[in-house]
Amino acid sequence: MPEGRQVQQMFSAIAGKYDVLNHVLSGGADFWWWWRMARRSGAAPGKRFLDVAAGTGDSSLALARRGAEVISTDFTHAMLRLGPAKFARKGFAGLIWASSDADAQQLPFRDASFDGITICYGIRNVEARPRAYAEFLRVLRPGGQLTILEFSTPVFPGLKAFYDWYSLRVLPRVGAWISGDASAYTYLPESIRTFPDQAALAKELETAGFREVQWTNLTGGIVALHTGTR
């Protein structure tokens, strides 16, 4: 895995094209994945959420649409700074606050500050996941829930073969063509292949101290939702 500064540089380079690429490369499924994440998270009016690795803010918007107050953070400021204009256009500027350059491994928040934490497509990029899990537990209130949306391991043999072909052959070329930067979309499939599968990630969360750990496969396991309670 690249070091933290390399990850920052990689995502800074594609920030302006990131949303378009998400929609194109997922065939629009990313909208449904955001909706499922927000519903599973328990976001609701009166609840305070921390959205880690929020990127340009689509995950934060999904939470705000359910009435939660959201603080968006990201390790890459070039991504995060695009969020406020998007929030204003969608009418959610009053529910979402952005905090720049927050590292998941060292969160700048007090203990027991949040009812829920979400991290979408970001846990793969954390250098020391156990440190991030410890921080998530620290800033969650008792009974609060962590929700992880992440690329995972397809569970159907035919789908896995197709996905391997798509991610290795198609995704890097389309990503490079639209973004003008081939490195990020070469890194993406490589990072997915070295990331723990559904059961292994659940075991990591249990080992870190989360209770009631569960997961749900979306789109045949191309992505998965994991949840755990403090």
MIMAR-627962 format. One record per residue: residue in three letters; z, y, x of N, C-alpha, C in turn; residue number from 1. Coordinates in steps of 0.1 Angstrom, whole numbers, plus 5000, padded with zeros to 4 digits. Each point is the difference from the previous one (the first is absolute). Layout:
<atoms>
[atom 'ALA'; [Z; Y; X]; [Z; Y; X]; [Z; Y; X]; NUM]
...
</atoms>
This chain:
<atoms>
[atom 'MET'; [5000; 4988; 5008]; [5000; 5012; 4992]; [5000; 5012; 5009]; 1]
[atom 'PRO'; [4992; 5011; 4996]; [5001; 5012; 5007]; [5014; 5006; 5000]; 2]
[atom 'GLU'; [5003; 5008; 5010]; [5013; 5008; 5000]; [4999; 5011; 4989]; 3]
[atom 'GLY'; [5012; 5005; 4997]; [5001; 5010; 4989]; [4991; 5012; 5002]; 4]
[atom 'ARG'; [4999; 5005; 5012]; [4991; 5011; 5002]; [4986; 4997; 4997]; 5]
[atom 'GLN'; [4996; 4988; 5004]; [4986; 4996; 4998]; [4997; 4998; 4985]; 6]
[atom 'VAL'; [5010; 4995; 4992]; [4998; 4999; 4986]; [4999; 5014; 4994]; 7]
[atom 'GLN'; [5008; 5009; 5004]; [4999; 5014; 4995]; [4986; 5006; 5003]; 8]
[atom 'GLN'; [4995; 4998; 5012]; [4987; 5005; 5003]; [4989; 4994; 4992]; 9]
[atom 'MET'; [5001; 4987; 4998]; [4990; 4993; 4992]; [4999; 5005; 4986]; 10]
[atom 'PHE'; [5012; 5001; 4993]; [5000; 5005; 4986]; [4997; 5015; 4999]; 11]
[atom 'SER'; [5004; 5007; 5010]; [4996; 5015; 5000]; [4985; 5001; 5000]; 12]
[atom 'ALA'; [4993; 4992; 5008]; [4986; 5001; 5001]; [4993; 4997; 4987]; 13]
[atom 'ILE'; [5005; 4992; 4991]; [4993; 4996; 4988]; [5007; 5007; 4987]; 14]
[atom 'ALA'; [5010; 5008; 5002]; [5007; 5006; 4989]; [4991; 5006; 4989]; 15]
[atom 'GLY'; [4990; 5007; 5004]; [4992; 5007; 4990]; [4991; 4991; 4992]; 16]
[atom 'LYS'; [4998; 4988; 5005]; [4991; 4990; 4993]; [5008; 4988; 4994]; 17]
[atom 'TYR'; [5013; 5001; 5002]; [5009; 4988; 4997]; [4999; 4996; 4985]; 18]
[atom 'ASP'; [5001; 5010; 4991]; [5000; 4997; 4986]; [4987; 4993; 4995]; 19]
[atom 'VAL'; [4989; 5006; 5005]; [4986; 4995; 4996]; [4999; 4986; 5005]; 20]
[atom 'LEU'; [5004; 4998; 5013]; [4999; 4986; 5005]; [5008; 4990; 4993]; 21]
[atom 'ASN'; [5012; 5004; 4996]; [5009; 4991; 4992]; [4993; 4995; 4987]; 22]
[atom 'HIS'; [4994; 5010; 4993]; [4993; 4997; 4987]; [4988; 4991; 5003]; 23]
[atom 'VAL'; [4992; 5004; 5010]; [4987; 4993; 5002]; [5003; 4986; 5005]; 24]
[atom 'LEU'; [5009; 4998; 5010]; [5002; 4987; 5006]; [5008; 4990; 4991]; 25]
[atom 'SER'; [5007; 5006; 4991]; [5008; 4991; 4990]; [4992; 4998; 4988]; 26]
[atom 'GLY'; [4988; 5006; 4998]; [4993; 4999; 4988]; [5007; 5006; 4988]; 27]
[atom 'GLY'; [5009; 5010; 5003]; [5008; 5006; 4989]; [5012; 4993; 4996]; 28]
[atom 'ALA'; [5003; 4988; 5006]; [5012; 4993; 4997]; [5013; 5007; 5004]; 29]
[atom 'ASP'; [4999; 5009; 5010]; [5012; 5007; 5005]; [5007; 5008; 4989]; 30]
[atom 'PHE'; [4992; 5005; 4990]; [5007; 5007; 4989]; [5009; 4990; 4992]; 31]
[atom 'TRP'; [4995; 4988; 4997]; [5008; 4990; 4993]; [5012; 4996; 5009]; 32]
[atom 'TRP'; [4998; 4999; 5013]; [5011; 4996; 5009]; [5011; 5010; 5000]; 33]
[atom 'TRP'; [4996; 5013; 5000]; [5010; 5011; 4999]; [5008; 4999; 4987]; 34]
[atom 'TRP'; [4993; 4998; 4989]; [5007; 4999; 4987]; [5010; 4988; 5000]; 35]
[atom 'ARG'; [4996; 4989; 5005]; [5009; 4988; 5000]; [5012; 5003; 5009]; 36]
[atom 'MET'; [4998; 5006; 5011]; [5011; 5003; 5009]; [5010; 5009; 4993]; 37]
[atom 'ALA'; [4995; 5011; 4994]; [5009; 5010; 4993]; [5008; 4993; 4989]; 38]
[atom 'ARG'; [4993; 4992; 4992]; [5007; 4993; 4989]; [5011; 4990; 5005]; 39]
[atom 'ARG'; [4996; 4993; 5011]; [5010; 4990; 5006]; [5012; 5007; 5006]; 40]
[atom 'SER'; [4998; 5013; 5005]; [5010; 5007; 5008]; [5012; 5004; 4991]; 41]
[atom 'GLY'; [4998; 5001; 4987]; [5010; 5005; 4991]; [5001; 5015; 5000]; 42]
[atom 'ALA'; [4990; 5007; 5005]; [4999; 5015; 4999]; [5001; 5005; 4986]; 43]
[atom 'ALA'; [5009; 5010; 4997]; [5002; 5005; 4987]; [5007; 5013; 5001]; 44]
[atom 'PRO'; [4999; 5008; 4989]; [5007; 5013; 5000]; [5015; 4998; 5004]; 45]
[atom 'GLY'; [5004; 5010; 5008]; [5014; 5000; 5004]; [5003; 4992; 5013]; 46]
[atom 'LYS'; [4989; 4993; 5005]; [5002; 4992; 5012]; [4993; 5007; 5012]; 47]
[atom 'ARG'; [5006; 4999; 5012]; [4995; 5007; 5012]; [4995; 4989; 5009]; 48]
[atom 'PHE'; [4987; 5002; 5004]; [4993; 4990; 5009]; [4996; 5006; 5013]; 49]
[atom 'LEU'; [5000; 4992; 5010]; [4994; 5003; 5013]; [4988; 4992; 5002]; 50]
[atom 'ASP'; [4988; 5007; 5002]; [4988; 4993; 5002]; [4996; 5001; 5015]; 51]
[atom 'VAL'; [5003; 4989; 5007]; [4998; 4999; 5015]; [4985; 4997; 5003]; 52]
[atom 'ALA'; [4995; 5006; 5010]; [4986; 4997; 5004]; [4991; 5004; 4988]; 53]
[atom 'ALA'; [5003; 5011; 4994]; [4993; 5005; 4988]; [4985; 5004; 5002]; 54]
[atom 'GLY'; [4996; 5002; 5012]; [4987; 5003; 5002]; [4996; 5013; 4993]; 55]
[atom 'THR'; [4989; 5000; 4993]; [4996; 5012; 4993]; [5006; 5001; 4986]; 56]
[atom 'GLY'; [5009; 4991; 4996]; [5008; 5002; 4988]; [4996; 4992; 4988]; 57]
[atom 'ASP'; [4990; 4991; 5000]; [4997; 4993; 4988]; [5012; 4991; 4995]; 58]
[atom 'SER'; [5007; 4994; 5009]; [5012; 4992; 4996]; [5011; 5009; 4994]; 59]
[atom 'SER'; [5002; 5012; 5006]; [5009; 5010; 4994]; [4997; 5004; 4986]; 60]
[atom 'LEU'; [4987; 5002; 4998]; [4995; 5004; 4987]; [5003; 4989; 4990]; 61]
[atom 'ALA'; [4998; 4988; 5004]; [5002; 4989; 4990]; [5015; 4999; 4996]; 62]
[atom 'LEU'; [5009; 5003; 5009]; [5014; 5001; 4997]; [5003; 5012; 4991]; 63]
[atom 'ALA'; [4994; 5011; 5003]; [5003; 5012; 4993]; [4995; 4999; 4985]; 64]
[atom 'ARG'; [4989; 4993; 4999]; [4994; 4998; 4986]; [5010; 4992; 4991]; 65]
[atom 'ARG'; [5009; 4993; 5006]; [5011; 4993; 4992]; [5012; 5008; 4999]; 66]
[atom 'GLY'; [5000; 5013; 5005]; [5011; 5009; 4997]; [5010; 5001; 5012]; 67]
[atom 'ALA'; [4998; 4993; 5010]; [5010; 5000; 5011]; [4998; 5013; 5009]; 68]
[atom 'GLU'; [5011; 5004; 5006]; [4999; 5011; 5010]; [4997; 4993; 5013]; 69]
[atom 'VAL'; [4990; 5005; 5008]; [4996; 4993; 5011]; [5000; 5009; 5013]; 70]
[atom 'ILE'; [5005; 4994; 5011]; [4998; 5007; 5013]; [4990; 4991; 5008]; 71]
[atom 'SER'; [4989; 5006; 5004]; [4990; 4994; 5007]; [5002; 5002; 5015]; 72]
[atom 'THR'; [4999; 4989; 5008]; [5001; 5001; 5014]; [4989; 4992; 5007]; 73]
[atom 'ASP'; [4996; 5004; 5012]; [4990; 4993; 5007]; [5002; 5003; 5015]; 74]
[atom 'PHE'; [4997; 4990; 5008]; [5000; 5002; 5015]; [4989; 5008; 5005]; 75]
[atom 'THR'; [4989; 5002; 4992]; [4988; 5007; 5004]; [4999; 5013; 4991]; 76]
[atom 'HIS'; [5003; 5011; 5006]; [5000; 5013; 4993]; [4986; 5003; 4994]; 77]
[atom 'ALA'; [4990; 4997; 5007]; [4986; 5003; 4996]; [4997; 4993; 4986]; 78]
[atom 'MET'; [5006; 4989; 4998]; [4999; 4993; 4987]; [5009; 5007; 4989]; 79]
[atom 'LEU'; [5012; 5002; 5004]; [5010; 5005; 4990]; [4996; 5014; 4995]; 80]
[atom 'ARG'; [4995; 5008; 5009]; [4997; 5014; 4996]; [4989; 5001; 4989]; 81]
[atom 'LEU'; [4993; 4990; 4998]; [4990; 5000; 4989]; [5006; 4997; 4987]; 82]
[atom 'GLY'; [5012; 4996; 4999]; [5006; 4996; 4987]; [5003; 5012; 4991]; 83]
[atom 'PRO'; [5006; 5011; 5004]; [5004; 5010; 4991]; [4989; 5006; 4991]; 84]
[atom 'ALA'; [4988; 5002; 5006]; [4989; 5005; 4992]; [4996; 4989; 4989]; 85]
[atom 'LYS'; [5001; 4988; 5004]; [4997; 4989; 4990]; [5010; 5000; 4989]; 86]
[atom 'PHE'; [5013; 5001; 5004]; [5010; 5000; 4990]; [4999; 5012; 4990]; 87]
[atom 'ALA'; [4996; 5011; 5005]; [4998; 5012; 4992]; [4989; 4998; 4990]; 88]
[atom 'ARG'; [4989; 4994; 5005]; [4988; 4998; 4992]; [5003; 4991; 4988]; 89]
[atom 'LYS'; [5009; 4990; 5003]; [5003; 4990; 4990]; [5012; 5004; 4991]; 90]
[atom 'GLY'; [5006; 5012; 5003]; [5011; 5005; 4992]; [5013; 4994; 5003]; 91]
[atom 'PHE'; [5002; 4995; 5012]; [5013; 4994; 5004]; [5007; 5007; 5011]; 92]
[atom 'ALA'; [4996; 5012; 5003]; [5006; 5007; 5012]; [5015; 5001; 4999]; 93]
[atom 'GLY'; [5005; 5002; 4988]; [5014; 5002; 4998]; [5009; 4987; 5002]; 94]
[atom 'LEU'; [4993; 4988; 5000]; [5008; 4988; 5001]; [4999; 4994; 5014]; 95]
[atom 'ILE'; [4991; 5005; 5009]; [4998; 4994; 5013]; [5002; 5010; 5011]; 96]
[atom 'TRP'; [5008; 4997; 5009]; [5003; 5008; 5012]; [4995; 4992; 5013]; 97]
[atom 'ALA'; [4994; 5007; 5009]; [4995; 4993; 5012]; [5009; 5004; 5012]; 98]
[atom 'SER'; [5003; 4989; 5008]; [5008; 5002; 5012]; [4991; 4995; 5011]; 99]
[atom 'SER'; [4997; 5008; 5010]; [4990; 4997; 5010]; [5006; 4991; 5011]; 100]
[atom 'ASP'; [4991; 4991; 5005]; [5002; 4992; 5012]; [5014; 4992; 5000]; 101]
[atom 'ALA'; [5003; 4994; 4989]; [5012; 4992; 4999]; [4997; 4986; 5004]; 102]
[atom 'ASP'; [5006; 4995; 5011]; [4999; 4986; 5005]; [5008; 4991; 4992]; 103]
[atom 'ALA'; [4994; 4989; 4995]; [5007; 4990; 4992]; [5012; 4994; 5007]; 104]
[atom 'GLN'; [4999; 5000; 5014]; [5011; 4994; 5008]; [5012; 5010; 5002]; 105]
[atom 'GLN'; [4998; 5013; 4996]; [5011; 5010; 5002]; [4998; 5010; 4989]; 106]
[atom 'LEU'; [5005; 4997; 4988]; [4997; 5009; 4989]; [5010; 5012; 5000]; 107]
[atom 'PRO'; [4996; 5012; 4997]; [5008; 5012; 5001]; [5007; 5002; 4986]; 108]
[atom 'PHE'; [5007; 4990; 4995]; [5006; 5002; 4987]; [5014; 4994; 5001]; 109]
[atom 'ARG'; [5009; 5005; 4991]; [5014; 4995; 5000]; [5001; 4986; 4994]; 110]
[atom 'ASP'; [5011; 4993; 5003]; [5002; 4987; 4994]; [5000; 5001; 4985]; 111]
[atom 'ALA'; [4995; 4989; 4994]; [5001; 4998; 4985]; [4994; 5012; 4993]; 112]
[atom 'SER'; [4988; 5004; 5004]; [4993; 5012; 4994]; [4990; 4997; 4989]; 113]
[atom 'PHE'; [4996; 4987; 4999]; [4988; 4998; 4992]; [5003; 4987; 4991]; 114]
[atom 'ASP'; [4994; 5001; 4987]; [5001; 4989; 4991]; [4989; 4990; 5004]; 115]
[atom 'GLY'; [4989; 5004; 5006]; [4990; 4991; 5004]; [4992; 5004; 5012]; 116]
[atom 'ILE'; [4995; 4991; 5007]; [4991; 5003; 5012]; [4987; 4992; 4998]; 117]
[atom 'THR'; [4989; 5006; 5003]; [4987; 4994; 5000]; [4993; 5002; 5013]; 118]
[atom 'ILE'; [4993; 4990; 5004]; [4991; 5001; 5012]; [4988; 4992; 4998]; 119]
[atom 'CYS'; [4989; 5007; 5000]; [4987; 4994; 4996]; [4990; 5000; 5011]; 120]
[atom 'TYR'; [4996; 4988; 5005]; [4991; 4999; 5011]; [5005; 5006; 5013]; 121]
[atom 'GLY'; [5013; 5001; 5001]; [5006; 5006; 5012]; [5009; 4991; 5008]; 122]
[atom 'ILE'; [5005; 4990; 4994]; [5010; 4992; 5008]; [4993; 4993; 5011]; 123]
[atom 'ARG'; [4987; 4997; 4999]; [4992; 4994; 5010]; [5000; 5008; 5013]; 124]
[atom 'ASN'; [5001; 5013; 4998]; [4998; 5009; 5011]; [5014; 5004; 5007]; 125]
[atom 'VAL'; [5011; 4995; 4995]; [5013; 5003; 5006]; [5002; 4991; 5012]; 126]
[atom 'GLU'; [5004; 5006; 5011]; [5001; 4992; 5013]; [5012; 4990; 4999]; 127]
[atom 'ALA'; [5011; 5005; 4994]; [5012; 4991; 5000]; [5005; 4999; 4985]; 128]
[atom 'ARG'; [4994; 4991; 4993]; [5003; 4999; 4985]; [5015; 4998; 4998]; 129]
[atom 'PRO'; [5008; 4992; 5007]; [5014; 4999; 4997]; [5007; 5014; 5001]; 130]
[atom 'ARG'; [4996; 5009; 5009]; [5006; 5013; 5000]; [4997; 5008; 4987]; 131]
[atom 'ALA'; [4987; 4998; 4995]; [4997; 5007; 4988]; [5007; 4994; 4988]; 132]
[atom 'TYR'; [5002; 4987; 4999]; [5007; 4994; 4989]; [5015; 5005; 5000]; 133]
[atom 'ALA'; [5006; 5001; 5012]; [5014; 5005; 5001]; [5000; 5015; 4995]; 134]
[atom 'GLU'; [4990; 5008; 5003]; [5000; 5013; 4995]; [4998; 5001; 4985]; 135]
[atom 'PHE'; [4992; 4991; 4994]; [4998; 4999; 4986]; [5013; 4997; 4993]; 136]
[atom 'LEU'; [5007; 4990; 5005]; [5013; 4996; 4994]; [5010; 5012; 5001]; 137]
[atom 'ARG'; [4999; 5007; 5011]; [5010; 5011; 5002]; [4998; 5011; 4990]; 138]
[atom 'VAL'; [4988; 5004; 4997]; [4997; 5011; 4991]; [4999; 4996; 4986]; 139]
[atom 'LEU'; [4999; 4987; 4997]; [5001; 4996; 4986]; [5014; 5001; 4994]; 140]
[atom 'ARG'; [5001; 5003; 4987]; [5012; 4999; 4993]; [5003; 4986; 4997]; 141]
[atom 'PRO'; [5013; 4996; 4998]; [5003; 4986; 4996]; [4992; 4996; 4987]; 142]
[atom 'GLY'; [4994; 4989; 5001]; [4991; 4996; 4989]; [4986; 5005; 5000]; 143]
[atom 'GLY'; [4997; 5009; 5010]; [4987; 5006; 5001]; [4990; 4989; 5005]; 144]
[atom 'GLN'; [4987; 5003; 4997]; [4990; 4990; 5003]; [4990; 5005; 5010]; 145]
[atom 'LEU'; [4996; 4992; 5010]; [4989; 5002; 5009]; [4988; 4993; 4994]; 146]
[atom 'THR'; [4988; 5007; 4999]; [4988; 4994; 4995]; [4989; 5002; 5011]; 147]
[atom 'ILE'; [4994; 4989; 5004]; [4990; 5000; 5011]; [4987; 4995; 4993]; 148]
[atom 'LEU'; [4989; 5008; 5002]; [4987; 4996; 4996]; [4992; 4999; 5013]; 149]
[atom 'GLU'; [4995; 4988; 5003]; [4993; 4998; 5013]; [4989; 4990; 4999]; 150]
[atom 'PHE'; [4990; 5001; 5009]; [4990; 4990; 5001]; [5007; 4987; 5004]; 151]
[atom 'SER'; [4995; 4989; 4995]; [5007; 4987; 5003]; [4990; 4989; 5002]; 152]
[atom 'THR'; [5003; 4988; 4996]; [4992; 4988; 5003]; [4995; 4995; 4987]; 153]
[atom 'PRO'; [4986; 5000; 4998]; [4995; 4994; 4987]; [5004; 4986; 4998]; 154]
[atom 'VAL'; [5003; 4996; 4988]; [5005; 4987; 4997]; [4990; 4990; 4995]; 155]
[atom 'PHE'; [4988; 5005; 4997]; [4989; 4991; 4996]; [4991; 4997; 5012]; 156]
[atom 'PRO'; [4996; 4988; 5003]; [4992; 4997; 5012]; [4986; 5008; 4999]; 157]
[atom 'GLY'; [4993; 5000; 4989]; [4988; 5007; 4999]; [5001; 5015; 5002]; 158]
[atom 'LEU'; [5011; 5005; 4994]; [5002; 5015; 5002]; [5004; 5003; 5014]; 159]
[atom 'LYS'; [5007; 4992; 5007]; [5004; 5002; 5014]; [4988; 5001; 5009]; 160]
[atom 'ALA'; [4990; 4990; 4998]; [4988; 5000; 5008]; [4992; 5013; 4997]; 161]
[atom 'PHE'; [4999; 5004; 4988]; [4992; 5012; 4997]; [5007; 5012; 5006]; 162]
[atom 'TYR'; [5013; 5001; 4998]; [5008; 5011; 5005]; [4999; 5001; 5016]; 163]
[atom 'ASP'; [5000; 4989; 5006]; [4999; 5000; 5015]; [4986; 5006; 5004]; 164]
[atom 'TRP'; [4990; 4995; 4993]; [4987; 5005; 5003]; [4999; 5015; 4997]; 165]
[atom 'TYR'; [5005; 5004; 4989]; [4999; 5015; 4996]; [5008; 5008; 5010]; 166]
[atom 'SER'; [5012; 4996; 5003]; [5009; 5009; 5009]; [4995; 5000; 5014]; 167]
[atom 'LEU'; [4993; 4989; 5005]; [4996; 5000; 5013]; [4986; 5006; 5002]; 168]
[atom 'ARG'; [4991; 4998; 4990]; [4986; 5004; 5001]; [4997; 5013; 4993]; 169]
[atom 'VAL'; [5005; 5002; 4988]; [4996; 5011; 4992]; [5009; 5012; 5001]; 170]
[atom 'LEU'; [5013; 4997; 4999]; [5010; 5011; 5000]; [4999; 5009; 5013]; 171]
[atom 'PRO'; [4999; 4995; 5012]; [4999; 5009; 5012]; [4987; 5008; 5000]; 172]
[atom 'ARG'; [4989; 4995; 4995]; [4988; 5007; 5000]; [5000; 5011; 4990]; 173]
[atom 'VAL'; [5004; 4997; 4988]; [5001; 5011; 4989]; [5010; 5010; 5004]; 174]
[atom 'GLY'; [5012; 4996; 5005]; [5010; 5009; 5004]; [4995; 5010; 5011]; 175]
[atom 'ALA'; [4994; 4994; 5010]; [4994; 5008; 5011]; [4990; 5010; 4995]; 176]
[atom 'TRP'; [4991; 4995; 4991]; [4989; 5009; 4995]; [5006; 5012; 4992]; 177]
[atom 'ILE'; [5010; 4997; 4991]; [5005; 5011; 4992]; [5009; 5009; 5008]; 178]
[atom 'SER'; [5009; 4994; 5008]; [5010; 5008; 5007]; [4995; 5006; 5013]; 179]
[atom 'GLY'; [4990; 4994; 5006]; [4996; 5004; 5013]; [5009; 4995; 5011]; 180]
[atom 'ASP'; [5009; 4991; 4997]; [5009; 4995; 5010]; [5002; 4985; 4998]; 181]
[atom 'ALA'; [4995; 4992; 5009]; [5000; 4985; 4999]; [5013; 4994; 5003]; 182]
[atom 'SER'; [5009; 5007; 5007]; [5012; 4993; 5005]; [5009; 4996; 4989]; 183]
[atom 'ALA'; [5002; 5009; 4990]; [5010; 4998; 4990]; [4996; 4988; 4991]; 184]
[atom 'TYR'; [4987; 4998; 4998]; [4995; 4990; 4991]; [4997; 4987; 5008]; 185]
[atom 'THR'; [5002; 5000; 5013]; [5000; 4988; 5008]; [5015; 4995; 5000]; 186]
[atom 'TYR'; [5009; 5010; 5002]; [5014; 4997; 5000]; [5005; 4994; 4987]; 187]
[atom 'LEU'; [4995; 5005; 4989]; [5005; 4995; 4987]; [5000; 4985; 4998]; 188]
[atom 'PRO'; [4988; 4994; 5001]; [5000; 4985; 4998]; [5008; 4993; 5011]; 189]
[atom 'GLU'; [5000; 5005; 5012]; [5008; 4993; 5011]; [5015; 5001; 4996]; 190]
[atom 'SER'; [5004; 5011; 4995]; [5015; 5002; 4997]; [5004; 4991; 4988]; 191]
[atom 'ILE'; [4991; 4998; 4991]; [5002; 4991; 4988]; [5002; 4986; 5005]; 192]
[atom 'ARG'; [4992; 4996; 5009]; [5000; 4986; 5005]; [5013; 4996; 5008]; 193]
[atom 'THR'; [5006; 5010; 5006]; [5012; 4998; 5008]; [5012; 5002; 4992]; 194]
[atom 'PHE'; [4999; 5005; 4987]; [5011; 5003; 4992]; [5006; 4988; 4993]; 195]
[atom 'PRO'; [5013; 4999; 4998]; [5006; 4988; 4993]; [4994; 4998; 4986]; 196]
[atom 'ASP'; [4998; 4988; 4996]; [4996; 4997; 4987]; [5011; 5003; 4990]; 197]
[atom 'GLN'; [4997; 4997; 4987]; [5009; 5004; 4989]; [5014; 4994; 5003]; 198]
[atom 'ALA'; [5001; 4987; 5002]; [5013; 4994; 5002]; [5007; 5005; 5012]; 199]
[atom 'ALA'; [4993; 5002; 5011]; [5006; 5004; 5012]; [5006; 5014; 4999]; 200]
[atom 'LEU'; [4992; 5009; 4993]; [5005; 5014; 4998]; [5013; 4999; 4991]; 201]
[atom 'ALA'; [5000; 4992; 4990]; [5012; 4999; 4992]; [5012; 4995; 5008]; 202]
[atom 'LYS'; [4998; 4991; 5009]; [5010; 4995; 5009]; [5005; 5012; 5009]; 203]
[atom 'GLU'; [4991; 5008; 5005]; [5005; 5012; 5008]; [5009; 5008; 4992]; 204]
[atom 'LEU'; [4997; 5003; 4987]; [5008; 5009; 4992]; [5014; 4994; 4997]; 205]
[atom 'GLU'; [5000; 4987; 4998]; [5013; 4993; 4998]; [5008; 5000; 5012]; 206]
[atom 'THR'; [4994; 4998; 5012]; [5007; 5000; 5012]; [5006; 5014; 5003]; 207]
[atom 'ALA'; [4992; 5011; 4996]; [5005; 5013; 5002]; [5012; 5004; 4991]; 208]
[atom 'GLY'; [5002; 4992; 4989]; [5011; 5003; 4991]; [4997; 5003; 4986]; 209]
[atom 'PHE'; [4987; 5000; 4997]; [4996; 5003; 4986]; [5003; 4988; 4991]; 210]
[atom 'ARG'; [5004; 5002; 4987]; [5003; 4990; 4991]; [4988; 4999; 4989]; 211]
[atom 'GLU'; [5000; 4989; 4993]; [4991; 4998; 4989]; [4985; 5003; 5004]; 212]
[atom 'VAL'; [4997; 4995; 5012]; [4986; 5003; 5005]; [4990; 4991; 4993]; 213]
[atom 'GLN'; [4989; 5007; 4995]; [4990; 4993; 4993]; [4986; 5006; 5004]; 214]
[atom 'TRP'; [4990; 4993; 4997]; [4986; 5005; 5003]; [4991; 4996; 4989]; 215]
[atom 'THR'; [4989; 5008; 4998]; [4990; 4998; 4990]; [4987; 5002; 5007]; 216]
[atom 'ASN'; [4990; 4990; 4999]; [4987; 5002; 5005]; [4991; 5008; 4991]; 217]
[atom 'LEU'; [4993; 5009; 5005]; [4990; 5008; 4993]; [4986; 4997; 5005]; 218]
[atom 'THR'; [4990; 4999; 4991]; [4986; 4997; 5004]; [5000; 4987; 5009]; 219]
[atom 'GLY'; [5007; 4990; 4996]; [4999; 4987; 5007]; [5008; 5000; 5013]; 220]
[atom 'GLY'; [5008; 5010; 5003]; [5008; 5000; 5012]; [4993; 5009; 5011]; 221]
[atom 'ILE'; [4989; 5007; 4996]; [4995; 5010; 5010]; [5011; 5010; 5003]; 222]
[atom 'VAL'; [5007; 5004; 4990]; [5012; 5008; 5002]; [5012; 4993; 4992]; 223]
[atom 'ALA'; [5012; 5004; 5004]; [5012; 4994; 4994]; [5010; 5011; 4998]; 224]
[atom 'LEU'; [5008; 4998; 4990]; [5011; 5009; 4997]; [5013; 4993; 5003]; 225]
[atom 'HIS'; [5008; 5005; 5010]; [5013; 4994; 5003]; [5011; 5010; 4995]; 226]
[atom 'THR'; [5011; 4995; 4995]; [5011; 5008; 4996]; [5013; 4994; 5005]; 227]
[atom 'GLY'; [5010; 5008; 5003]; [5013; 4995; 5004]; [5010; 5011; 4996]; 228]
[atom 'THR'; [5012; 4996; 4997]; [5010; 5009; 4995]; [5011; 5001; 5011]; 229]
[atom 'ARG'; [5005; 5012; 5001]; [5012; 5002; 5009]; [5012; 4994; 4994]; 230]
</atoms>
